[in-house]
Amino acid sequence: MSMERIHVVIADDHAIARDGVRMAIQEDPRMSVVGMVGSPAELHHMLSSVTGDVLVCDYAMPVGEGADGLNLLRSLRAEYPALAVVVLTSIEEAPILRDIAAYGVRCIVSKRDGPRHLRYAIRSAYDKRAYLSPIMKTALDAHVPDRSSGQRVKLSAREDEVIALIRQGMSMKEIAARLGISTSTASTHKANAFLKLHVTNTAELIRYSEETTAPGDVPRAS
């Protein structure tokens, strides 16, 4: 029985890092590296002709135009919306990690984590699931917003709508039908909310939402 392969593109400005990522990926027979680049400009050029399922990308590649991490993520989301992204970075500051998640990146891995966490993140990204590596989870655990203060992490309007409908007990299929979007898109909004709010399951998501939303302030989905 044939096995569906995950085609991976690697982007990092350090050649030794690219080679290390390639070797880690090649340990999984389900994955295939289809390209490696060292700058944002090279990445955009490659993606114009090479089809990848998942991009493993350093957050900060200080080489040439477009080196700013958020600008790169913004352009990738606009130009290649079907491309799943795994950010592999040495940055472990919680505010930056939350900014990365805000741009739709569901999977974030520290360069200090083991190769198996990178492979798991690639599979998760391909399957449209969220994944934080152990080191990244620890970094975010140390900076969890104070729920008792009622402070809310900023979500997109659509993510708020999805959470509101989850709180009403609706399934992803029902939410998708209500909002006029695909089930996959609804699940993506849910996964993004998981990552931004630093929760791991639906029960935690609902509890967090209830603790940080004033009575009568639950977002309404029309």
N, C-alpha and C positions, 0 to 999 in steps of 0.2 A: 504494500500500500504506500503510495507516494505521500510525502510530507510537505505541506505548504511551507515555503521558505520566506523568511523575513529579510527583506533587502535593506541594508543599513548603510547610511552615509555618515562619515566621521568628519567633524570639523574641530580642529584645535591648532593653535599657532605653534605648538611645540611638536616637532617631528617624533621625539621619543614617546610623547604621550599618545600620538596617533598610532604608533606601532604597538604600544601596550594595549590600547583599546582594541585594535584589530586582532591581536593574539587572544584576548579575552573572549571576543565574539566568536572566533573560529573554533573555540572549544565546544560550541553548541551547534550540532549539525543542522538545526532548523534555521540558523542565521547565516547570511552571506553578506560580506562587505562589498558594496558596489562602487564605492568612491571614497577618497580621502582628500581633504583640502586644508589649507593653513590660514585662510583669511575669509572674512565675510564676502569680499568681492569674488574670490574663487568659488565660494559656496554657491552664490547666486548664479554664476556662470555654469557650474556643474549641474545644478538643479534644472536649468533650462533644457538640458539634454539627457539627464540621467533620472530615471524614476526610482525613488526610494520609498520604502514604507515608514522607516523610522530614521530620524536624524539624531545622532549623539553629538552634542554641541557644547563646547566650552562656553561659559557665560561671557567672559571678557577676553576678546582676541584683539589686542592692541596693535593691529596691523592694517594700515590703510583706512579707507573711508568706510563708515558704517561699523566701526569697532565697538561702539557703545552697545552693551548687552541688550538693554530694553529696546533700542531702535532696531536691532537685528531681529529680536523676537517679534516685534510689531510688523516688520516687513515680511517675515516668514509667514506669519498668520494671514496677512493680507494676500500674498502672492501664491502661497501653497497651503491652503486650508486643510487639505487632506493629509498633509505630512505630519505624522506624530513626532513629538520632540522629547528627547531626554536631555536634560541639562546636567552635564558632568563638570563639577567645578570645585575649586579649593575654597571658595567663598562660603562662609558658614554664618554670616550675620542674618539674624531672623528677618529684619525689615527688607533686606534685599531678596531673601528667599520668598517672602510674601509678594513682593513686586513681580518676581518671576512667575509665581502661580497666577497672579492677576492677569497675565498675558496668555493664559490658557495652557501653560505647561503643567502637566499632571504628574510627571515623574522627574525627581531631582535626586542626584546621587553625588556624594562627596568623593573626591579623588583619594581620600584616605580609606574608603570602604573597599572591601574585597571584590574581585571580579564577578563573583556569583551575584552580587547585588546589582551590578550593571546589567548582567544578562537578564535578571528578573525584571529590572526596570524596562528593558527593551521589550520583553514579552508583554508587560503590563501596558506600555504605551501602545503597542500594536493592537492589543485587545481593548483599548479605550478605558483602561483602569488607572487609578491613581496609585503612586508608590513613592514613599519617602524612604531613603536608605537609613540605616540605624543612626549614623552620625548626624544626618540632616534632621531626623526626628528628635534627637537629643537637643540639637541646636534650637529647634522650635519649642520644645518642651520648656526650655529655660526662659522663653519669652512669650508665654501664653497670655493673651489679653485677660485683664481682670474682669471676670464675668460678674462679680458682685457689684461692679460700678455701672453695669448696664452698657459698657462700651461694646460697640459692634465692629467687627472687621468689615471693611467695605466689600460688598458683593455687587455684581452687575444686576440690572433690573430683572433680567431673565432668570438669573440664579435665585433672586428673591422670590420670583413667581413660582419656580419649581419647588423651593422649600415650603412655601405657603401651601401648595397642593399636596406635598408629602405629609405635612402636618394634618391635612384633612383626610389622610388615609388612602390617597389615590396611588395606583401603581404607575410605573413608568409609562406603560402603554396608554393608560387613561390620561396621564399628564400630557403626553405627546399629542393625543387627540384634542384635548382641551386647548392647548396652545398652538395647534396647527403646525407642529414640527415633527420630525422623525423621532422614533424611540431612541435611536442612537444619539441624536442631538440632546434629547432630554437627559439621557444618562451622562453625557459629557458635562452638562451644566451641574448635575449632581456631584460628579467626581471633582469638578473644579471647586465647588463649595466645600467638599470634604477637605481638600488640600488647603484652601484659604483659612478655614475655620479650625484646622488641625484636629479633625475628628476622624474616626476610623470606621464607623458604622452608622446606620440610619437612626438608631436609638440615641446615639450621642449627638447627631446632627439636630434632631428634634429638641433634645434637652438643652443644647446650646442656644438654639433659636428662642426657646421659651424663656431662658434665663436672661437674654439680652434684648428682648422685645417687650416694650411696655404694653399693658392690656389695651386692646383696641388698635394696636399699631402693627398688627400682622399684615404683611403686604397682600393685597387683593389681586388675584389673577382673573382677568376678564375673559 
